[in-house]
Amino acid sequence: MRIEVYNLTQEQEQIANDLYNGNKRKVGSYTLEEIEDREMVNIWIADAFSDGDEDYAHFLQNALAKEAEIYLLTDHLGEFSQPIGEVVIYD
């Protein structure tokens, strides 16, 4: 198993690892939620290309092509939830 992240800090990457490997629901104010709607990922890819962020688009395309698990790391700040970034798990 290999975990890849895109544009997360080392602290956020460690939290994602702790959430996934520890099978935890929450660490601090962070959660890790699996993206089951693959079509949503295709929308993110199209948006990334239109925004000129080809590295991010390729990161997501590679995850889809290899049928990896894709998760969204989210920070829940009080009443607000802020998506932080994607975490991809390769077998």
Secondary structure, DSSP 8 states (H G I E B T S, - for coil): -EEEESS--HHHHHHHHHHHHTT-S-BTTEEEEE---HHHHHHHHHHHHHTT-HHHHHHHHHHHHTT-EEEEEEEEETTEEEEEEEEEEE-
